[in-house]
């Protein structure tokens, strides 16, 4: 029913119901506002951060340097994998590919989180609706794209320049995909958890880098793990890098390379189980630690940290 007044245009009962706070129509193809905004904001923010990364020559130089180091090692290392006719350089490239994925998730991500905490990003997220989910989505997008781009460039450059290995069959490509995906799921949440508790960026790098380099040497990423002492093998087998490297060797090397593995096989079910277990542990740690870090942020804490950084001679964020 439509009514008219002397002071304004005609109105309908539907108009009066809406203006008076009554129920709004939800049918007819309308969408609920805000339902997908964290995803949209996260993807938008992730795209912006990727563009910033591409313009940041210093950061790009760091990733390119890692690839150059891997290619140089592959060109320098000679000989065969013990018990096989597989070039030792191929084992090194497969292992270093796993290490670069491990490094991006467990070293680069904590540094990013600690740096942005010092700059006040986490504090600003507290006042932004959907800010934390959008932030995590953006960081996930950034890390995944960085990791995949690094892996593609390394394997492509190795194949072109030093006759590096590539999967020999569709099954090999499938193994490469799922090991890469599950490996990132295993290390990225751990990186987020570590970044939530570490101090300033300089100390964060020092505290992470030494254990990471030790794992690179002991996890079979650079040398056959069967040549390591039994106690080292057992310790390395606890951590995801050993299984990421073994999974990528299964994808990139021929089956004859299994002779150099501890069990004489690729143990792909074990690879999947260990990486999945680390992914669960990482998520269980990361979520409460990130919430705690965000809740603890305040303007006074940020100012105190920046003042301490100035007194120690470091530039304030």
C-alpha positions as CSV (number, residue, x, y, z in Angstrom):
1,X,0.0,0.0,0.0
2,X,1.3,3.5,-0.9
3,X,0.5,6.6,1.0
4,X,1.4,10.3,0.3
5,X,1.9,13.3,2.6
6,X,2.0,17.0,2.0
7,X,5.6,17.2,3.2
8,X,7.3,14.6,1.1
9,X,7.0,11.9,-1.6
10,X,4.9,8.8,-1.5
11,X,6.2,6.0,0.7
12,X,5.4,2.4,0.9
13,X,5.0,0.1,3.9
14,X,8.2,-1.7,2.8
15,X,10.0,1.7,2.9
16,X,8.6,2.5,6.4
17,X,9.6,-0.9,7.7
18,X,13.1,-0.5,6.4
19,X,13.5,3.1,7.7
20,X,12.1,2.1,11.1
21,X,14.6,-0.6,11.6
22,X,12.4,-3.5,10.5
23,X,13.7,-6.6,8.8
24,X,15.5,-6.0,5.5
25,X,14.9,-8.3,2.5
26,X,17.6,-11.0,2.1
27,X,16.3,-12.6,-1.0
28,X,16.5,-11.7,-4.6
29,X,20.2,-12.3,-5.0
30,X,21.4,-9.9,-2.3
31,X,24.6,-10.8,-0.4
32,X,25.3,-10.4,3.3
33,X,27.7,-7.5,3.7
34,X,31.0,-8.4,5.2
35,X,30.7,-12.2,5.0
36,X,33.6,-12.6,2.7
37,X,35.4,-9.3,3.4
38,X,38.3,-10.9,5.3
39,X,39.1,-13.1,2.3
40,X,38.8,-10.2,-0.1
41,X,40.8,-7.9,2.1
42,X,43.4,-10.6,2.7
43,X,43.8,-11.4,-1.0
44,X,43.9,-7.6,-1.8
45,X,46.6,-7.0,0.8
46,X,48.5,-10.1,-0.3
47,X,48.6,-8.8,-3.9
48,X,49.8,-5.4,-2.6
49,X,52.6,-7.0,-0.6
50,X,53.6,-9.1,-3.6
51,X,53.9,-6.0,-5.7
52,X,56.0,-4.3,-3.0
53,X,58.2,-7.4,-2.9
54,X,58.8,-7.2,-6.7
55,X,59.9,-3.6,-6.3
56,X,62.2,-4.3,-3.3
57,X,65.5,-5.1,-5.0
58,X,67.2,-5.9,-1.7
59,X,64.7,-8.7,-0.8
60,X,64.7,-10.0,-4.4
61,X,68.5,-10.1,-4.3
62,X,68.3,-12.3,-1.3
63,X,66.1,-14.9,-3.0
64,X,68.1,-14.8,-6.2
65,X,71.3,-15.3,-4.2
66,X,69.9,-18.5,-2.7
67,X,69.2,-19.8,-6.2
68,X,72.6,-18.9,-7.4
69,X,74.3,-20.6,-4.4
70,X,72.3,-23.8,-5.2
71,X,73.3,-23.7,-8.9
72,X,77.0,-23.0,-7.9
73,X,77.0,-26.0,-5.6
74,X,75.4,-28.2,-8.2
75,X,78.1,-27.1,-10.7
76,X,80.9,-27.7,-8.2
77,X,79.9,-31.1,-6.8
78,X,81.0,-34.1,-8.7
79,X,80.7,-37.8,-8.3
80,X,77.8,-40.2,-7.8
81,X,75.4,-40.9,-5.0
82,X,76.9,-43.9,-3.1
83,X,75.5,-47.2,-4.4
84,X,73.9,-45.6,-7.5
85,X,74.7,-44.0,-10.8
86,X,72.8,-40.8,-9.8
87,X,75.0,-37.6,-10.0
88,X,75.6,-36.2,-6.5
89,X,74.6,-32.8,-7.8
90,X,71.1,-34.0,-8.4
91,X,70.7,-35.1,-4.8
92,X,72.1,-31.7,-3.7
93,X,69.6,-29.8,-5.9
94,X,66.7,-31.8,-4.6
95,X,67.8,-31.3,-1.0
96,X,68.5,-27.6,-1.5
97,X,65.0,-27.1,-3.0
98,X,63.5,-28.5,0.1
99,X,65.7,-26.3,2.2
100,X,64.6,-23.1,0.4
101,X,60.9,-24.0,1.1
102,X,61.9,-24.7,4.7
103,X,63.8,-21.4,4.9
104,X,60.9,-19.3,3.5
105,X,58.4,-20.7,6.0
106,X,60.6,-21.0,9.1
107,X,63.1,-18.1,8.7
108,X,61.6,-15.5,6.3
109,X,58.1,-15.6,7.8
110,X,59.2,-15.1,11.5
111,X,61.4,-12.2,10.4
112,X,58.4,-10.6,8.6
113,X,56.1,-11.0,11.6
114,X,58.7,-9.7,14.1
115,X,59.5,-6.7,11.9
116,X,55.8,-5.8,11.4
117,X,55.1,-6.2,15.1
118,X,57.9,-3.6,15.8
119,X,56.4,-1.3,13.3
120,X,53.0,-1.4,15.0
121,X,51.2,-3.5,12.4
122,X,49.8,-5.9,15.0
123,X,48.6,-3.1,17.1
124,X,46.7,-1.5,14.2
125,X,45.1,-4.9,13.4
126,X,43.3,-4.8,16.8
127,X,41.2,-1.8,15.7
128,X,40.5,-3.1,12.2
129,X,37.4,-5.3,11.7
130,X,38.5,-8.6,10.4
131,X,42.1,-7.4,10.4
132,X,43.8,-10.4,11.8
133,X,42.2,-13.0,9.5
134,X,42.9,-10.7,6.5
135,X,46.5,-10.3,7.7
136,X,47.0,-14.1,8.0
137,X,45.5,-14.7,4.5
138,X,47.8,-12.0,3.0
139,X,50.9,-13.5,4.6
140,X,49.9,-17.0,3.5
141,X,49.4,-15.8,-0.1
142,X,52.8,-14.0,0.1
143,X,54.7,-17.0,1.4
144,X,53.1,-19.5,-0.9
145,X,53.8,-17.4,-4.0
146,X,57.4,-16.7,-2.8
147,X,58.0,-20.4,-2.2
148,X,56.5,-21.6,-5.5
149,X,58.3,-19.0,-7.5
150,X,61.6,-19.9,-5.9
151,X,61.1,-23.6,-6.5
152,X,60.1,-23.1,-10.2
153,X,63.0,-20.7,-10.9
154,X,65.5,-23.0,-9.2
155,X,64.4,-26.2,-10.9
156,X,64.0,-24.5,-14.3
157,X,67.4,-22.8,-14.1
158,X,69.0,-26.0,-12.9
159,X,67.6,-28.1,-15.7
160,X,68.7,-25.5,-18.3
161,X,72.2,-24.7,-16.9
162,X,73.5,-27.7,-15.0
163,X,71.4,-30.5,-16.4
164,X,69.4,-30.6,-13.1
165,X,66.7,-33.1,-12.3
166,X,63.0,-32.8,-13.2
167,X,60.2,-35.4,-12.5
168,X,60.3,-38.3,-15.0
169,X,56.6,-39.1,-15.0
170,X,53.2,-37.7,-14.1
171,X,53.5,-39.5,-10.8
172,X,56.7,-37.6,-10.1
173,X,55.0,-34.3,-10.8
174,X,52.1,-35.2,-8.5
175,X,54.6,-36.1,-5.8
176,X,56.4,-32.8,-6.3
177,X,53.1,-30.9,-5.9
178,X,51.8,-32.7,-2.8
179,X,55.2,-32.7,-1.0
180,X,55.6,-29.0,-1.7
181,X,52.1,-28.2,-0.5
182,X,52.3,-30.4,2.6
183,X,55.8,-29.2,3.4
184,X,54.6,-25.6,3.4
185,X,51.7,-26.5,5.6
186,X,54.2,-28.1,8.0
187,X,56.6,-25.1,8.3
188,X,54.5,-22.0,7.7
189,X,52.5,-22.4,10.9
190,X,55.7,-23.1,12.8
191,X,57.2,-20.0,11.4
192,X,54.2,-18.0,12.5
193,X,54.4,-19.4,16.0
194,X,58.1,-18.6,16.2
195,X,57.5,-15.1,14.9
196,X,54.9,-14.5,17.6
197,X,57.4,-15.1,20.5
198,X,60.7,-13.9,19.2
199,X,62.2,-10.5,20.2
200,X,63.5,-7.9,17.8
201,X,64.3,-8.7,14.1
202,X,68.1,-8.8,14.6
203,X,67.9,-11.3,17.5
204,X,65.2,-13.3,15.6
205,X,67.6,-13.9,12.7
206,X,70.4,-15.0,15.0
207,X,68.2,-17.3,17.0
208,X,66.7,-19.1,13.9
209,X,69.6,-19.2,11.4
210,X,72.1,-21.5,13.4
211,X,69.6,-24.3,14.0
212,X,68.3,-24.0,10.4
213,X,71.9,-24.4,9.1
214,X,72.5,-27.4,11.4
215,X,69.3,-29.1,10.0
216,X,70.5,-28.4,6.4
217,X,73.7,-30.3,7.1
218,X,72.2,-33.2,9.1
219,X,68.8,-33.8,7.4
220,X,70.2,-35.4,4.2
221,X,69.5,-32.3,2.2
222,X,73.1,-31.8,1.1
223,X,74.6,-35.3,1.8
224,X,73.1,-38.8,2.0
225,X,71.6,-39.1,5.5
226,X,72.8,-42.7,5.6
227,X,76.4,-41.4,6.0
228,X,75.5,-39.6,9.2
229,X,75.9,-41.1,12.7
230,X,72.8,-43.0,14.0
231,X,72.1,-40.4,16.7
232,X,72.2,-37.6,14.1
233,X,69.9,-39.6,11.9
234,X,67.4,-40.0,14.7
235,X,67.4,-36.3,15.7
236,X,67.1,-35.2,12.1
237,X,64.2,-37.5,11.5
238,X,62.1,-35.6,14.1
239,X,62.1,-32.4,12.0
240,X,60.2,-31.7,8.8
241,X,63.2,-30.8,6.6
242,X,64.5,-34.4,6.5
243,X,61.1,-35.6,5.1
244,X,60.6,-32.6,2.8
245,X,64.0,-33.4,1.2
246,X,63.2,-37.1,1.0
247,X,59.9,-36.4,-0.7
248,X,61.4,-34.0,-3.2
249,X,64.1,-36.6,-4.0
250,X,61.3,-39.1,-4.6
251,X,59.7,-36.6,-7.1
252,X,62.9,-35.5,-8.9
253,X,65.3,-38.6,-8.9
254,X,64.8,-41.9,-10.6
255,X,63.9,-45.0,-8.5
256,X,67.4,-46.3,-8.5
257,X,68.3,-43.4,-6.1
258,X,66.3,-45.2,-3.4
259,X,69.4,-47.3,-2.7
260,X,70.9,-44.4,-0.8
261,X,67.9,-43.9,1.5
262,X,68.0,-45.3,5.0
263,X,65.1,-47.7,4.5
264,X,66.0,-48.4,0.8
265,X,62.7,-46.8,-0.2
266,X,61.1,-43.4,-0.5
267,X,58.8,-44.0,2.5
268,X,56.2,-41.6,1.0
269,X,53.4,-42.6,3.5
270,X,55.8,-41.7,6.3
271,X,56.7,-38.5,4.6
272,X,53.0,-37.5,4.4
273,X,52.3,-38.5,8.0
274,X,55.3,-36.7,9.5
275,X,54.6,-33.5,7.5
276,X,50.9,-33.7,8.4
277,X,51.7,-34.1,12.1
278,X,54.0,-31.0,12.0
279,X,51.2,-29.1,10.2
280,X,48.8,-29.9,13.1
281,X,51.4,-29.1,15.8
282,X,52.2,-25.8,14.0
283,X,48.5,-24.7,13.8
284,X,47.9,-25.7,17.4
285,X,50.9,-23.5,18.5
286,X,50.4,-20.6,16.0
287,X,46.8,-19.7,16.7
288,X,47.1,-19.1,20.5
289,X,50.5,-17.5,20.2
290,X,49.4,-15.1,17.6
291,X,46.3,-14.2,19.6
292,X,48.5,-13.7,22.7
293,X,50.9,-11.5,20.8
294,X,48.1,-9.4,19.4
295,X,46.4,-9.0,22.7
296,X,49.6,-7.9,24.4
297,X,50.3,-5.2,21.9
298,X,49.7,-1.6,23.1
299,X,50.9,1.8,22.3
300,X,53.0,2.0,25.5
301,X,54.7,-1.3,24.7
302,X,55.4,-0.3,21.2
303,X,56.8,3.1,22.3
304,X,59.0,1.3,24.9
305,X,60.4,-1.1,22.4
306,X,61.2,1.7,19.9
307,X,62.9,3.7,22.7
308,X,65.0,0.7,23.6
309,X,65.9,0.2,20.0
310,X,67.1,3.9,19.8
311,X,69.2,3.5,22.9
312,X,70.9,0.4,21.5
313,X,71.7,2.2,18.3
314,X,69.2,0.4,16.1
315,X,66.8,2.5,14.0
316,X,63.3,2.7,15.4
317,X,60.6,1.1,13.4
